[in-house]
Amino acid sequence: MSVIFSSVNEEIVYRKVIFGYLDKKFGFWAGAVLSSLIFALSHYNYAGWIGFLTIGLVWCWAYKRTENIAINILSHMALNLIFFIKITFMGG
């Protein structure tokens, strides 16, 4: 469920809604950094926050460039699936 539902929900909330608003109001970089920081902090994984921040920036760029949230959702699903497989079969 986390592979599908969290990917859809997070991309809609963090990229479409939050980044979309901040991008229009303050420009790409401010919107991308702020929404990606919120995305990173919302995962409560402070050891991995730089990774979450970085992937958030990449997904903001992809969404801005394509204006297609489906690309973000699919890549987010793929990343979550990789982590799910790793944790399930190779340990956390």
Contacts in CASP RR format, 6 or more apart in sequence:
PFRMAT RR
TARGET T0000
AUTHOR 0000-0000-0000
METHOD contacts of the structure
MODEL  1
MSVIFSSVNEEIVYRKVIFGYLDKKFGFWAGAVLSSLIFALSHYNYAGWI
GFLTIGLVWCWAYKRTENIAINILSHMALNLIFFIKITFMGG
2 80 0 8 1.000
2 84 0 8 1.000
3 77 0 8 1.000
3 80 0 8 1.000
3 81 0 8 1.000
3 84 0 8 1.000
4 77 0 8 1.000
6 80 0 8 1.000
7 73 0 8 1.000
7 76 0 8 1.000
7 77 0 8 1.000
7 80 0 8 1.000
8 73 0 8 1.000
10 39 0 8 1.000
10 76 0 8 1.000
11 59 0 8 1.000
11 63 0 8 1.000
11 69 0 8 1.000
11 72 0 8 1.000
11 73 0 8 1.000
11 76 0 8 1.000
12 69 0 8 1.000
14 35 0 8 1.000
14 36 0 8 1.000
14 38 0 8 1.000
14 39 0 8 1.000
14 42 0 8 1.000
14 56 0 8 1.000
14 59 0 8 1.000
15 35 0 8 1.000
15 56 0 8 1.000
15 59 0 8 1.000
15 60 0 8 1.000
15 63 0 8 1.000
15 69 0 8 1.000
15 72 0 8 1.000
16 63 0 8 1.000
16 69 0 8 1.000
18 34 0 8 1.000
18 35 0 8 1.000
18 38 0 8 1.000
19 31 0 8 1.000
19 32 0 8 1.000
19 35 0 8 1.000
19 36 0 8 1.000
19 60 0 8 1.000
19 63 0 8 1.000
19 64 0 8 1.000
20 31 0 8 1.000
20 35 0 8 1.000
22 30 0 8 1.000
22 31 0 8 1.000
22 34 0 8 1.000
22 35 0 8 1.000
23 31 0 8 1.000
23 32 0 8 1.000
23 60 0 8 1.000
23 64 0 8 1.000
25 31 0 8 1.000
26 34 0 8 1.000
28 60 0 8 1.000
28 64 0 8 1.000
31 60 0 8 1.000
32 56 0 8 1.000
32 57 0 8 1.000
32 60 0 8 1.000
32 61 0 8 1.000
32 64 0 8 1.000
33 57 0 8 1.000
35 56 0 8 1.000
35 60 0 8 1.000
36 52 0 8 1.000
36 53 0 8 1.000
36 54 0 8 1.000
36 56 0 8 1.000
36 57 0 8 1.000
36 59 0 8 1.000
36 60 0 8 1.000
37 53 0 8 1.000
39 52 0 8 1.000
39 53 0 8 1.000
39 56 0 8 1.000
40 48 0 8 1.000
40 49 0 8 1.000
40 50 0 8 1.000
40 51 0 8 1.000
40 52 0 8 1.000
40 53 0 8 1.000
40 56 0 8 1.000
41 49 0 8 1.000
43 49 0 8 1.000
43 52 0 8 1.000
45 52 0 8 1.000
55 79 0 8 1.000
59 72 0 8 1.000
59 75 0 8 1.000
59 76 0 8 1.000
62 71 0 8 1.000
62 72 0 8 1.000
62 75 0 8 1.000
63 69 0 8 1.000
63 71 0 8 1.000
63 72 0 8 1.000
86 92 0 8 1.000
END
